[in-house]
Amino acid sequence: GVILVAPPYEVPDWRLKLTPVLRYAMPWLEPLKRSSLRKIAHERVKDMYPEVNVEDPALQKWLMEITRMPTSALDEMRKVFQLGRAQWPNLKTPTLIVQGGQDIATPMANSQMIYDQLPAAQKEFMLLPEGGHHLL
């Protein structure tokens, strides 16, 4: 069988669709330096470290300076999403999809779209209402 944990259906931000070209012009993305990406980045920190106060100005400044992601890796992630979308309709293996109700990185609607496309005779959708993106 297959267990999908917070599976993505598509890239969460339209700008990630630009990574095939962007990766050559901009090797690093610094998400906290872009106001439009701060919310999701702070949610990811809270998801991994619930005891951390992401509103602390000193922490925000420190995170802004140290957080960066290679755009080449983001492009690889985009490719995996694309491959998944092509394969979901062919997956006949018994499948369990686990989704967090508080996940802002992979919305529940994405997991539901994948579930609806699966032709598997045995499939289950498990929602963890209080869970975020880092379910494991």
CORLINLIN-V670163 format. One record per run of one state. SS is the DSSP state (h for helix, s for strand, l for the rest). FROM is the first residue (numbers start at 1). TO is the last residue. Records with the same first field share a line. If there is no record, write none. Layout:
SS = FROM-TO  FROM-TO
//
This chain:
l = 1-1  6-13  26-27  30-30  34-34  49-56  67-68  91-94  101-107  118-122  129-136
s = 2-5  28-29  69-70  95-100  123-128
h = 14-25  31-33  35-48  57-66  71-90  108-117
//
